[in-house]
Amino acid sequence: MEKADVSHINLHVFLLSSVLVTSFVLVGVLFTDELANVFTIVQDLIVVYLGWFYILSVAFFLVFVIWLYISPFGNIRLGKETDRPEYRNTTWIAMLFSAGMGIGLLFYSVAEPIIHFASPREAEPGSIDAAIEAMNLSFFHWGLHAWAIYIIVGLSLSYFSYRHDMPLTIRSTMYPIFGEKIYGIRGNIVEVLAIFGTLFGVATSLGLGVMQINAGMDYLGILSVSVNNQILLIALITLIATVSVASGLNRGIRILSQVNIYLAALLVIFVFIMGPTVFLLSSFVQSSGHYLQNIVALTFQTDAFFGVEWQKMWTMFYWGWWISWSPFVGLFIARISRGRTIKEFIRGALLAPVIITFMWIIVFGNTAIHMEIFGHGGIIEAVETNMPTALYVMLDKLPGPMVSSALATMVVMTFFVTSANSGSFVISILSSGGNPRPIIPLRIFWSVIQGAVAAVLLLTGGLIGLQTAALTTALPFCLVLLLMCYSTYKGLRAESSGQKYVKGKETKIEAKKDDQTRNKMDELFRSLKK
């Protein structure tokens, strides 16, 4: 069993978050219908009264990231001046993509374009215009805005941790605002909100994943589709992830993650070759152009004159999901990005994963739309009947459906295990005050709780419950992200003008450009921290 540093656990953060989450699980088990009704009410209230806030906040995050890229701060290194990236660009980009998307992309890559194609917002259903609109909306939901949110967290963590030697945890990003008070109740609140966001964001992905695993097993004749069977699958796969945590099988998880990427690449290459290849290449170019052409209008679309029902099911859900997922992805990105400049970090994290994601959506989504347009239909009916089956119905119309369906199920399962393991690890770090090696019992606890939350969300509304959980838990952390933007800007501005912070107040320090003075400044900054 691997050794762990047991030097500290933040008991305030752990006890508060664990009691609240455990209470949620118990309420969900004992009062399932009542909690489902509460979910519906909460979701409606957030979308109706605060939908504009989500839209405006996510728009700001993207603008802020682009501004950072073109600002003079872009040349600041996320680490010491002598630090250089640990991973080459290709490896780093592959790790970014695997962390940021995963199960959800498999779940929605066929289902979302088909739904927009069958029930477009403006075009005639089933028309060419509807197909164009479907890809445009899918690109919008999975594109630059999602990665801008991740970048906010990852960049802020990297800057304060690697450049100023602070703990790799969310509270560190608030230092320029709160000073030493980040080590008290304010920091604890930020960490609890980050844990909630991560826990429910990961649980949402696990819920989507188990629905798709169940659909695949049903297609293969192994296990019929039902909520009980999905709960059973959650328990089984969570057990596998928990055992891997308890056994300290870090090497095994790394190998599983690599296998996961290879299997996913094999699946997308198979569909690309066996599907309408030339059409996919052509539509990728066209859809990318439409996305860039319409991105501003889509960014600020609130449906003020049409009602918010569509926004609730799509854009609001995605923005909430990305925000709730951001502490997990952001911390992971930060851990693999030391030594890069801010400009390198943003360019790589904003563009490369988005391009890969768009390719994935084109291959799966437009293959399905092509089948519908040119006479190999049935996918629309499958999505309307049981959304998780969309991928398998599409694969059934290509050569070797049993093999490709089995491969797809294996990809979802490996994504599930690695997401569950990584999620529990990140939550353990957050509840350990940034300890990079949290104790194993803590990781086991959060692994079990994670699976339990996913099961409760399925019991209390299935897909609607998962969407509501992501949207609700993301709201308070959205405020944290806005503070994080301001804090990062304040820290960068202070550094560029030779300022440091003492208990949140700026203190002028004469800043010379020689290494000796820079080292003294770093020593001063470290001395201010506990």
Buried (B, 14 or more C-beta within 10 A) or exposed (E): EEEBEBEEBBEBBBEBBBEEBBEBBEBBBEEEEEBBEBBBEBBBEBBEEBBBBBBEBBBBBBEBBBEBBEBEBBEBBBBBEEBEBBBEEEEBBBBBBBBBBBBBBBBBBBBBBBBBBBBBBEBEEBEEEBBBBBBBBBBBBBBBBBBBBBBBBBBBBBBBBBBBBBBBBBBBBBBBBBBBBBBEEBBBBBBBBBBBBBBBBBBBBBBBBBBBBBBBBBBEEEBEBEEEBBBBBBBEBBEBBBEBBBEBBEEEBEEBBBBBBEBBEBBBEBBBEBBBEEBBEEBBEBBBEBBEEBBEEBBEBBBEEEEBEBBBBBBBBBBBBBBBBBBBBBBBBBBBBBBBBBBBBBBBBBEBBBBBBBBBBBBBBBBBBBBBBEEBBBBBEBBEEBBBBBBBBBBBBBEEBEEBBBBBBBBBBBBBBBBBBBBBBBBBBBBBBBBEBBBBBBBBBBBBBBBBBBBBBBBBBBBBBBBBBBBBBBBBBBEBBBBBBEBBBBBBBBBEEBBBBEEBEBEEBEBEEEEEBBEEBBEEBEEBBE
